[in-house]
C-alpha cells in the first residue's frame, strides 16, 4: 500500500508539474490535437491487452502454470504487431479524414509505438501484481514517468510543440520495458499451449470487452468534442478532465492494485467481499472528495494562476466535472469486485448497458447542443444515474444496500459539507487568496476526519501495510 501510494503520489505530483509547464508553453489547440489522437489509440490499446494480464492476476495459484505465462507473452507480442499495422495503415488515415487534421497522420503512428512495448511487459506486470510487490512496480513506473516527463519538457523548450506531448507518452512505455525484465528475472521461452490460451483468453475476452466499453464511455466526449466543436475546445476540456477524472482514476489505482488480487482470493466469501468493498469506497472517497471540492470552490484561481488566461474556458467544465466525481465515488471500484469474483461476463453486460443506453445518448445530445459545457453536465447526470444501476447489481452480488453506502460515505460527506460551508463563509467575509482558502478548507477537513475516523484510519492503513486485510 505504501509503495502504491508513493507511486501515485510521485506520478501525480510530477505529472502535474509537467502539465503545468507544458500548458504555459503550449496552446489548448496542441493539447486538443493529442486528445484527438488518443481517442483512437486508446481503443486499440484496450484491444492490444486482450484482458490477459487481468486473467493472470485473477487466476488461482493452483490453476496457474508456466505455460500460461509463456503463452500469454507470445500471444501479446504477436497481437501487438498486428495491431500496430492496423493503427498505421487504417486508423491513422481514418482519423485524418474524420477530424480533417492532417497532422494526426504523423502523430498516431508515433503514439502507437507504445502498443508494441506494452504487451511485452504484460506478464511481468501480472507477476509483480500477484506477488503484491508494489515496491518494484512503484520504482519502474516512477522512473519511467519522471524520465519521459523531463524529455517532454526539454522538447517543449526546444520548440517541439505538440511532439513534446506525444513523445512523453511513448517514452514511458519504452523505458519501462527493460526494467520489468530486470525486476522479475522472468524470461519467455518458445512455448505456446492451446489449453493455456483458452484459459486466459476465455476470461480475458470478457475483460477486454468490458475495457472496450469503459473506453467508449471515457473517450466518447473527446471524440464528439473534437468532431463537433474544435481542437482548442477539446484542449480546454482535456485539461479539466485530466485534473478531475484522470486524477480520480489514478488515486483509485492505489487501492485497486492492492484489492484486485484480494478480491480474487475471497471471491467465494460474500461477507468478506462486502467488508472490503465498503473499506475501498470509504478510503478512496476520503482522499478524492477534498480535492474535488477545492476545484469546485477555487477552480478559477487555480486555472488562472497555474495555467494562465488562455485556459480560461477550462474553469467551468473543471467545476462541473469535479461535482460528477463526487457522485462517482459512491460506486467507485465496483467493477473490480465483479471481476475479482470471476464474473467478467456480468461486468461486460453492465458496461455494455451503461455505454449504449446512458453514455452514448446523453453525451451525444449534450455535446451537440452545448459543446464542452454540455459534455461536463452530461457526465454529471450520468454519474448520478450510475449510482442506482450499480447499487442494483451490488445488492444481488454481495448484499450491498443503500444503507451500506450511507454508512460508508457518512463521515466523509458530513466533514466535507462542514468544510465547504466554512470556506464559503470565510470567502464571503474576507478578501483572501484562493490558496489560503483552500488551505483552510483542508485544515478543517483533515481535522474533522481525524476526529471522527482517526482510529479507524490507523487500523485501515496498518492492515494495508501488512497486507493482512483483516477486519
HELIX and SHEET records of a PDB file:
HELIX    1   1 UNK A    2  UNK A   25  1                                  24    
HELIX    2   2 UNK A   28  UNK A   49  1                                  22    
HELIX    3   3 UNK A   52  UNK A   58  1                                   7    
HELIX    4   4 UNK A   61  UNK A   63  5                                   3    
HELIX    5   5 UNK A   66  UNK A   86  1                                  21    
HELIX    6   6 UNK A   87  UNK A   91  3                                   5    
HELIX    7   7 UNK A   92  UNK A   99  1                                   8    
HELIX    8   8 UNK A  104  UNK A  111  1                                   8    
HELIX    9   9 UNK A  113  UNK A  118  1                                   6    
HELIX   10  10 UNK A  119  UNK A  121  5                                   3    
HELIX   11  11 UNK A  122  UNK A  130  1                                   9    
HELIX   12  12 UNK A  134  UNK A  157  1                                  24    
HELIX   13  13 UNK A  162  UNK A  184  1                                  23    
HELIX   14  14 UNK A  194  UNK A  228  1                                  35    
HELIX   15  15 UNK A  231  UNK A  241  1                                  11    
HELIX   16  16 UNK A  242  UNK A  246  3                                   5    
HELIX   17  17 UNK A  247  UNK A  265  1                                  19    
HELIX   18  18 UNK A  270  UNK A  306  1                                  37    
HELIX   19  19 UNK A  309  UNK A  314  5                                   6    
HELIX   20  20 UNK A  315  UNK A  328  1                                  14    
HELIX   21  21 UNK A  329  UNK A  331  5                                   3    
HELIX   22  22 UNK A  334  UNK A  340  1                                   7    
HELIX   23  23 UNK A  344  UNK A  354  1                                  11    
HELIX   24  24 UNK A  355  UNK A  359  3                                   5    
HELIX   25  25 UNK A  360  UNK A  398  1                                  39    
HELIX   26  26 UNK A  402  UNK A  429  1                                  28    
HELIX   27  27 UNK A  434  UNK A  466  1                                  33    
END                                                                             
